[in-house]
């Protein structure tokens, strides 16, 4: 009896390890292909790449339906494509992305350092509000704050929260999170994504600094 239990535990461990290795490899492939499509391709080539990526990500969710990581990356790819698709397709992909990310949160909201909250919060921020879409700044803030709480030094969590704060005219707070994003440790497995994100951080930081300098100048002029 004891021997049988030990064999069962070993079998479960080996199955879990094999499953984890499989989902990790598939997710890494999606991450790398997404980075190439997002940062290295343009125009029709980019659109075609994202359309193929959605099919690949859907296949991963079918293979690993109980893995939050698979739903996170399907949601990320769907939401990215929503921002690049035509106006007639954008909302359908945004809605699909919200569904995928909500599934991920129900399974494991801290998977991939809370990336589901980062992406879902960004969707709530970027998508138009009612009656066109489901955009909601209050929900966006709640989601993005949860992401930063889970991953306080993460490059993406801080960058997207900074983007939200900047658009709420909270430039000082945005600058603080951009500096955290800029100082975030590099991810050896994601060089293309990190390089692209760093460029976006530098550009947004420049914009934020210019606005803060302008406000200081206006305050000095008012004092005079």
KEKOL-551179 format. One line per 4 residues: number of its first residue (from 1); for each residue x negated, y negated, z negated of N, C-alpha, C. Coordinates in Angstrom, 2 decimals. Each point is the difference from the previous one (the first is absolute). Layout:
% KEKOL-551179
NUM> X,Y,Z,X,Y,Z,X,Y,Z; ...
END
This chain:
% KEKOL-551179
1> -0.84,1.22,0.00,0.84,-1.22,0.00,-0.86,-1.25,0.00; -1.00,-0.05,-0.88,-0.90,-1.16,-0.09,-0.78,-0.15,1.30; -0.46,1.17,0.52,-0.76,-0.03,1.25,0.85,-0.56,1.14; 1.28,0.38,0.04,0.91,-0.48,1.03,0.21,-1.51,-0.11
5> 0.11,-0.49,-1.23,0.19,-1.44,-0.22,-1.23,-0.78,0.46; -1.18,0.56,-0.29,-1.24,-0.66,0.41,-0.09,-0.08,1.52; 0.34,1.11,0.66,-0.03,0.03,1.47,0.99,-1.02,0.57; 1.18,-0.09,-0.63,1.01,-0.96,0.46,-0.51,-1.43,-0.14
9> -0.62,-0.32,-1.14,-0.54,-1.34,-0.22,-1.10,-0.33,0.99; -0.87,0.97,0.27,-1.08,-0.21,0.97,0.59,-0.25,1.39; 1.02,0.77,0.34,0.65,-0.16,1.31,0.62,-1.38,0.13; 0.68,-0.45,-1.07,0.61,-1.33,0.01,-1.06,-1.08,0.12
13> -1.12,0.18,-0.70,-1.08,-0.98,0.05,-0.57,-0.09,1.41; -0.25,1.16,0.60,-0.55,0.03,1.35,0.96,-0.61,1.01; 1.30,0.29,-0.17,1.01,-0.58,0.89,0.03,-1.52,-0.13; -0.02,-0.49,-1.25,0.02,-1.44,-0.24,-1.23,-0.68,0.58
17> -1.16,0.63,-0.20,-1.24,-0.57,0.50,0.00,-0.06,1.53; 0.51,1.07,0.63,0.06,0.04,1.46,0.98,-1.05,0.52; 1.15,-0.13,-0.67,0.99,-1.00,0.40,-0.55,-1.40,-0.14; -0.68,-0.26,-1.13,-0.58,-1.32,-0.23,-1.05,-0.33,1.06
21> -0.83,0.98,0.33,-1.03,-0.22,1.03,0.64,-0.29,1.34; 1.10,0.70,0.30,0.69,-0.21,1.26,0.62,-1.37,0.10; 0.74,-0.42,-1.02,0.62,-1.31,0.03,-1.05,-1.10,0.00; -1.10,0.20,-0.72,-1.07,-1.01,-0.03,-0.59,-0.19,1.39
25> -0.24,1.10,0.70,-0.59,-0.08,1.34,0.98,-0.67,0.98; 1.28,0.37,-0.09,1.00,-0.58,0.90,0.20,-1.49,-0.27; 0.03,-0.36,-1.29,0.17,-1.42,-0.36,-1.21,-0.81,0.43; -1.19,0.55,-0.18,-1.21,-0.70,0.43,0.02,-0.24,1.51
29> 0.47,0.98,0.75,0.10,-0.16,1.46,0.98,-1.12,0.35; 1.14,-0.04,-0.70,0.97,-1.07,0.23,-0.58,-1.36,-0.35; -0.72,-0.07,-1.13,-0.62,-1.25,-0.43,-0.97,-0.52,1.05; -0.86,0.88,0.50,-1.01,-0.40,0.97,0.62,-0.39,1.34
33> 0.99,0.76,0.44,0.66,-0.31,1.27,0.79,-1.31,-0.10; 0.63,-0.22,-1.17,0.72,-1.27,-0.22,-0.97,-1.18,0.07; -1.15,0.13,-0.64,-0.98,-1.09,-0.01,-0.47,-0.31,1.42; -0.26,1.03,0.78,-0.44,-0.21,1.39,1.09,-0.70,0.81
37> 1.23,0.47,-0.15,1.11,-0.60,0.74,0.24,-1.44,-0.43; -0.08,-0.26,-1.30,0.32,-1.32,-0.53,-1.08,-1.04,0.28; -1.26,0.42,-0.08,-1.10,-0.96,0.09,-0.81,0.05,1.29; 0.10,1.08,0.74,-0.86,0.13,1.18,0.76,0.02,1.32
41> 1.30,0.24,-0.02,0.78,0.07,1.24,0.89,-1.24,0.15; 0.37,-0.28,1.23,0.84,-1.16,0.29,1.09,0.37,0.99; 1.05,-0.80,0.02,1.05,0.06,1.01,0.60,1.41,0.16; 0.14,0.45,1.25,0.67,1.27,0.26,-0.72,1.18,-0.65
45> -1.33,-0.03,-0.01,-0.77,1.09,-0.59,0.31,0.12,-1.49; 0.16,-1.11,-0.66,0.32,0.00,-1.42,1.40,0.55,-0.25; 0.97,-0.46,0.79,1.37,0.47,-0.14,0.09,1.51,0.21; -0.65,0.48,1.04,0.03,1.43,0.31,-0.66,0.81,-1.13
49> -1.07,-0.54,-0.56,-0.70,0.69,-1.08,0.90,0.11,-1.23; 0.72,-1.07,-0.32,0.88,0.03,-1.17,1.19,0.94,0.23; 0.50,0.04,1.20,1.11,0.91,0.29,-0.44,1.45,-0.19; -1.22,0.32,0.42,-0.54,1.34,-0.19,-0.28,0.26,-1.48
53> -0.48,-1.03,-0.70,-0.29,0.15,-1.43,1.25,0.29,-0.81; 1.12,-0.62,0.37,1.25,0.27,-0.70,0.38,1.47,0.14; -0.17,0.55,1.19,0.29,1.42,0.21,-0.91,0.88,-0.86; -1.27,-0.36,-0.04,-0.95,0.77,-0.82,0.35,-0.08,-1.48
57> 0.35,-1.20,-0.46,0.35,-0.17,-1.42,1.28,0.74,-0.35; 0.96,0.00,0.92,1.24,0.75,-0.24,-0.29,1.50,-0.12; -0.94,0.47,0.81,-0.39,1.42,-0.07,-0.64,0.32,-1.35; -0.79,-0.94,-0.53,-0.64,0.20,-1.31,1.06,0.05,-1.10
61> 1.03,-0.84,0.09,1.06,0.04,-1.03,0.79,1.30,0.08; 0.15,0.53,1.21,0.70,1.29,0.11,-0.84,1.12,-0.60; -1.31,-0.12,0.15,-0.90,1.03,-0.52,-0.17,-0.13,-1.51; 0.00,-1.24,-0.50,-0.17,-0.24,-1.43,1.13,-0.91,-0.51
65> 1.23,0.50,-0.01,1.15,-0.84,-0.38,0.01,-0.44,-1.45; -0.74,0.69,-0.86,-0.03,-0.35,-1.42,-1.25,-0.79,-0.39; -0.76,-0.43,0.99,-1.22,-0.78,-0.27,0.29,-1.48,0.23; -0.14,-0.80,-1.04,0.24,-1.44,0.14,-0.92,-0.63,1.04
69> -1.22,0.52,0.09,-0.99,-0.56,0.92,0.47,0.04,1.45; 0.68,1.08,0.38,0.46,0.11,1.39,1.08,-1.04,0.29; 0.90,-0.22,-0.96,1.07,-0.99,0.19,-0.55,-1.42,-0.03; -1.02,-0.23,-0.82,-0.62,-1.33,-0.05,-0.56,-0.37,1.36
73> -0.73,0.95,0.61,-0.63,-0.36,1.27,0.99,-0.04,1.15; 1.06,0.77,-0.07,1.05,-0.17,1.00,0.61,-1.39,-0.14; 0.26,-0.41,-1.25,0.56,-1.33,-0.24,-0.92,-1.13,0.44; -1.29,0.14,-0.27,-0.96,-1.03,0.40,-0.04,-0.14,1.52
77> -0.03,1.13,0.68,-0.07,-0.03,1.47,1.30,-0.56,0.58; 1.13,0.41,-0.56,1.29,-0.53,0.47,0.10,-1.51,-0.23; -0.45,-0.46,-1.17,0.11,-1.43,-0.30,-0.95,-0.82,0.85; -1.20,0.53,0.26,-0.94,-0.71,0.87,0.57,-0.10,1.41
81> 0.57,1.10,0.47,0.58,-0.01,1.34,1.20,-0.95,0.08; 0.76,-0.10,-1.10,1.14,-0.92,-0.03,-0.46,-1.43,0.27; -1.20,-0.34,-0.48,-0.52,-1.34,0.21,-0.53,-0.24,1.40; -0.16,1.07,0.76,-0.55,-0.13,1.35,1.01,0.35,1.08
85> 1.07,0.68,-0.37,1.03,0.40,0.96,0.84,-1.21,0.41; 0.79,0.18,1.02,0.89,-1.07,0.45,1.10,-0.26,-1.01; 0.70,-1.12,0.16,1.03,-0.39,-0.98,1.13,1.01,-0.13; 0.29,0.76,1.05,1.10,0.97,-0.06,-0.38,1.24,-0.79
89> -1.30,0.29,-0.07,-0.46,1.21,-0.71,-0.52,-0.29,-1.40; -0.37,-1.24,-0.26,-0.70,-0.34,-1.24,0.77,0.41,-1.25; 1.29,-0.34,-0.07,0.75,0.28,-1.22,0.23,1.49,-0.21; 0.16,0.76,1.08,0.21,1.44,-0.17,-1.24,0.64,-0.59
93> -1.18,-0.44,0.42,-1.24,0.55,-0.55,-0.25,-0.52,-1.42; 0.41,-1.24,-0.27,-0.14,-0.53,-1.35,0.90,0.78,-0.97; 1.21,0.31,0.42,0.91,0.80,-0.83,-0.54,1.40,-0.22; -0.56,0.59,1.06,-0.58,1.33,-0.12,-1.19,-0.02,-0.96
97> -0.80,-1.06,0.07,-1.15,-0.12,-0.89,0.44,-0.12,-1.45; 1.05,-0.77,-0.25,0.51,-0.14,-1.37,0.45,1.36,-0.54; 0.69,0.78,0.82,0.45,1.32,-0.43,-1.18,0.91,-0.33; -1.03,-0.02,0.86,-1.19,0.84,-0.23,-0.71,-0.39,-1.29
101> -0.16,-1.29,-0.23,-0.72,-0.47,-1.18,0.80,0.24,-1.28; 1.31,-0.12,0.09,0.83,0.31,-1.17,-0.08,1.48,-0.36; -0.09,0.86,1.01,-0.18,1.44,-0.26,-1.32,0.24,-0.71; -1.04,-0.68,0.46,-1.33,0.15,-0.62,0.03,-0.40,-1.46
105> 0.67,-1.10,-0.30,0.08,-0.49,-1.38,0.74,0.99,-0.89; 1.06,0.60,0.52,0.76,0.99,-0.78,-0.86,1.24,-0.31; -0.88,0.35,0.94,-0.85,1.18,-0.20,-1.12,-0.31,-0.98; -0.72,-1.09,0.26,-1.15,-0.39,-0.85,-0.35,-1.45,0.30
109> 0.45,-0.90,-0.87,-0.17,-1.42,0.30,-1.45,-0.50,-0.15; -0.87,0.81,-0.61,-1.40,-0.43,-0.13,-0.91,0.64,1.05; 0.56,0.79,0.91,-0.81,0.64,1.04,-0.72,-1.05,0.84; -1.24,0.33,0.40,-0.83,-0.92,0.79,-0.06,-1.38,-0.66
113> -0.19,0.01,-1.33,-0.14,-1.24,-0.77,1.18,-0.95,0.15; 1.20,0.57,0.06,1.19,-0.85,0.07,0.25,-0.64,1.34; -0.54,0.59,1.07,0.12,-0.60,1.33,1.44,-0.13,0.47; 0.88,0.88,-0.48,1.41,-0.11,0.41,0.60,-1.32,-0.47
117> -0.35,-0.42,-1.21,0.49,-1.29,-0.51,-0.56,-1.16,0.82; -1.28,0.09,0.36,-0.62,-1.06,0.80,0.73,-0.16,1.33; 0.20,1.11,0.69,0.62,-0.05,1.33,1.49,-0.36,-0.08; 0.71,0.54,-0.99,1.41,-0.31,-0.13,0.19,-1.46,-0.41
121> -0.84,-0.49,-0.91,0.07,-1.40,-0.38,-0.25,-0.93,1.18; -0.95,0.36,0.84,-0.30,-0.80,1.18,1.17,0.01,0.98; 0.67,1.15,0.12,1.19,0.07,0.85,1.08,-0.95,-0.50; 0.28,0.04,-1.30,1.02,-0.88,-0.57,-0.36,-1.47,0.22
125> -1.27,-0.29,0.04,-0.47,-1.38,0.19,0.06,-0.42,1.47; -0.36,0.89,0.90,-0.13,-0.35,1.41,1.31,0.10,0.79; 0.85,0.94,-0.39,1.25,0.23,0.73,0.98,-1.14,-0.30; 0.75,-0.46,1.01,0.99,-1.05,-0.25,1.05,0.46,-1.01
129> 0.59,-0.96,-0.68,1.04,0.33,-0.96,1.35,0.23,0.67; 1.01,0.26,-0.85,1.37,0.21,0.50,0.47,-1.22,0.76; 0.74,0.13,1.11,0.63,1.22,0.51,-0.85,0.75,1.05; -1.19,-0.50,0.28,-0.83,0.65,1.03,-0.67,1.25,-0.54
133> -0.61,-0.15,-1.20,-0.76,1.11,-0.55,0.16,0.12,-1.50; -0.94,0.71,-0.63,0.08,0.26,-1.43,-1.04,-0.79,-0.80; -0.61,-0.99,0.62,-1.02,-0.79,-0.67,0.47,-0.59,-1.31; -0.89,0.02,-1.01,0.37,-0.48,-1.33,-1.28,-0.34,-0.75
137> -0.25,-1.28,-0.24,-1.24,-0.43,-0.64,-0.12,0.50,-1.44; 1.12,0.09,-0.71,-0.04,0.50,-1.38,-0.46,1.46,-0.04; 0.56,0.81,0.90,-0.40,1.40,0.07,-1.45,0.11,0.47; -0.37,-0.87,0.93,-1.39,0.01,0.51,-0.97,-0.25,-1.15
141> 0.28,-1.01,-0.80,-0.89,-0.34,-1.11,-0.09,1.15,-0.99; 1.13,0.61,-0.32,0.03,1.12,-0.94,-0.86,1.16,0.51; 0.16,0.35,1.26,-0.76,1.10,0.58,-1.49,-0.30,0.05; -0.35,-1.19,0.44,-1.41,-0.37,0.13,-0.69,-0.11,-1.35
145> 0.72,-0.46,-1.01,-0.57,-0.05,-1.34,-0.23,1.40,-0.56; 0.90,0.92,0.30,-0.19,1.39,-0.42,-1.25,0.59,0.66; -0.19,-0.32,1.28,-1.17,0.52,0.72,-1.30,-0.50,-0.62; -0.03,-1.29,-0.34,-1.21,-0.57,-0.60,-0.23,0.56,-1.40
149> 1.08,0.27,-0.71,-0.14,0.60,-1.34,-0.60,1.40,0.09; 0.42,0.78,1.01,-0.53,1.34,0.18,-1.45,-0.04,0.47; -0.31,-0.94,0.91,-1.34,-0.09,0.59,-0.50,-1.44,-0.07; -0.37,-0.47,-1.20,-0.33,-1.41,-0.20,-1.17,-0.53,0.81
153> -0.89,0.87,0.43,-1.17,-0.45,0.76,0.04,0.45,1.46; 1.14,0.48,0.44,0.12,0.52,1.36,0.01,-1.10,1.05; -0.58,0.30,1.14,-0.09,-0.99,1.08,1.37,-0.30,0.59; 0.80,1.03,0.26,1.30,-0.21,0.65,1.02,-0.58,-0.96
157> 0.05,0.53,-1.23,0.97,-0.49,-0.97,-0.17,-1.50,-0.25; -1.25,-0.42,-0.17,-0.26,-1.42,-0.26,0.19,-0.87,1.24; -0.37,0.51,1.16,0.15,-0.78,1.24,1.47,-0.28,0.29; 0.83,1.03,-0.06,1.40,-0.20,0.35,0.76,-0.80,-1.06
161> -0.41,0.14,-1.26,0.61,-0.84,-1.02,-0.41,-1.46,0.21; -1.25,-0.21,0.38,-0.48,-1.36,0.29,0.78,-0.61,1.17; 0.27,0.80,1.02,0.77,-0.47,1.16,1.38,-0.46,-0.44; 0.61,0.78,-0.87,1.32,-0.37,-0.52,-0.07,-1.30,-0.82
165> -0.98,-0.07,-0.90,-0.14,-1.18,-0.86,-0.27,-1.26,0.81; -0.82,0.11,1.03,-0.30,-1.15,0.84,1.27,-0.53,0.65; 0.85,0.91,0.44,1.24,-0.42,0.64,1.06,-0.47,-0.99; -0.30,0.17,-1.29,0.85,-0.58,-1.05,-0.59,-1.30,-0.53
169> -1.02,-0.50,0.71,-0.73,-1.23,-0.39,-0.74,0.14,-1.32; -0.32,1.22,-0.40,-0.78,0.25,-1.21,-1.47,0.24,0.42; -0.63,-1.07,0.43,-1.32,0.11,0.62,-1.11,0.38,-0.98; 0.06,-0.50,-1.20,-1.03,0.36,-0.98,0.04,1.49,-0.33
173> 1.19,0.51,-0.22,0.15,1.43,-0.28,-0.40,0.83,1.21; 0.37,-0.47,1.19,-0.37,0.71,1.23,-1.51,0.09,0.13; -0.68,-1.09,-0.32,-1.47,-0.03,0.11,-0.63,1.02,-0.95; 0.53,0.10,-1.21,-0.54,0.96,-0.97,0.10,1.43,0.51
177> 1.12,0.33,0.61,0.18,1.37,0.50,-0.81,0.23,1.27; -0.19,-1.03,0.80,-0.85,0.16,1.18,-1.46,0.25,-0.40; -0.43,-0.68,-1.04,-1.38,0.22,-0.48,-0.16,1.42,-0.54; 1.04,0.51,-0.65,-0.05,1.39,-0.46,-0.05,0.96,1.19
181> 0.81,-0.30,1.01,0.02,0.84,1.20,-1.36,-0.02,0.70; -0.60,-1.17,0.05,-1.30,-0.15,0.66,-1.08,0.78,-0.75; 0.12,0.06,-1.32,-1.00,0.68,-0.82,0.30,1.49,-0.19; 1.09,0.47,0.59,0.40,1.41,-0.19,-1.09,0.94,0.52
185> -0.20,1.12,-0.68,-1.01,0.97,0.45,0.36,0.55,1.37; -1.02,0.26,0.80,0.23,0.54,1.34,0.48,1.44,-0.09; 0.73,0.42,1.01,0.51,1.36,0.07,-0.76,0.73,1.10; -0.94,0.86,-0.36,-0.86,0.65,0.99,0.75,0.72,1.11
189> 1.18,0.53,-0.33,0.76,0.75,0.99,0.82,-0.89,0.93; 0.01,-1.33,-0.28,0.85,-0.89,0.79,-0.75,-1.26,0.45; -1.09,0.16,0.72,-0.82,-1.15,0.40,0.71,-0.98,0.94; 0.78,0.52,0.95,0.68,-0.88,0.96,1.07,-0.83,-0.72
193> 0.77,0.65,-0.86,1.05,-0.71,-0.73,-0.59,-1.07,-0.91; -1.08,0.34,-0.70,-0.63,-0.96,-0.91,-0.57,-1.20,0.76; -0.63,0.26,1.12,-0.57,-1.08,0.80,1.10,-0.94,0.49; 1.07,0.58,0.52,1.11,-0.82,0.48,0.66,-0.79,-1.11
197> 0.22,0.65,-1.15,0.64,-0.68,-1.12,-0.88,-1.12,-0.54; -1.31,0.22,-0.04,-0.93,-1.04,-0.49,0.10,-1.25,0.86; 0.10,0.18,1.31,0.16,-1.15,0.90,1.29,-0.75,-0.31; 1.07,0.74,-0.26,1.28,-0.63,-0.33,-0.08,-0.74,-1.33
201> -0.71,0.57,-0.96,-0.17,-0.63,-1.31,-0.75,-1.32,0.13; -1.09,0.02,0.75,-0.81,-1.21,0.20,0.83,-1.09,0.67; 0.78,0.37,1.02,0.82,-0.98,0.70,1.07,-0.59,-0.92; 0.65,0.85,-0.79,1.03,-0.51,-0.91,-0.61,-0.82,-1.12
205> -1.16,0.39,-0.48,-0.68,-0.75,-1.05,-0.38,-1.39,0.50; -0.43,-0.08,1.25,-0.32,-1.30,0.60,1.24,-0.88,0.06; 1.12,0.58,0.38,1.26,-0.75,0.07,0.44,-0.48,-1.38; -0.12,0.87,-0.99,0.38,-0.36,-1.37,-0.90,-1.10,-0.55
209> -1.30,0.13,0.21,-0.95,-1.02,-0.48,0.26,-1.36,0.64; 0.31,0.00,1.29,0.31,-1.25,0.69,1.23,-0.67,-0.60; 1.01,0.79,-0.29,1.23,-0.55,-0.59,-0.26,-0.55,-1.39; -0.79,0.70,-0.80,-0.31,-0.47,-1.35,-0.82,-1.29,0.04
213> -0.95,-0.07,0.93,-0.81,-1.22,0.15,0.87,-1.17,0.42; 0.96,0.26,0.89,0.90,-1.04,0.46,0.86,-0.52,-1.15; 0.45,0.91,-0.83,0.84,-0.40,-1.13,-0.80,-0.83,-1.03; -1.24,0.39,-0.21,-0.85,-0.77,-0.91,-0.23,-1.40,0.56
217> -0.23,-0.08,1.30,-0.22,-1.29,0.65,1.23,-0.89,-0.12; 1.18,0.58,0.18,1.25,-0.75,-0.09,0.23,-0.49,-1.43; -0.36,0.81,-0.99,0.16,-0.40,-1.39,-0.94,-1.16,-0.33; -1.22,0.05,0.52,-0.97,-1.08,-0.24,0.46,-1.30,0.63
221> 0.61,0.12,1.21,0.51,-1.20,0.68,1.16,-0.60,-0.75; 0.85,0.88,-0.58,1.15,-0.51,-0.76,-0.47,-0.71,-1.27; -1.07,0.51,-0.61,-0.54,-0.62,-1.23,-0.57,-1.38,0.30; -0.53,-0.16,1.21,-0.57,-1.29,0.38,1.10,-0.97,0.45
END
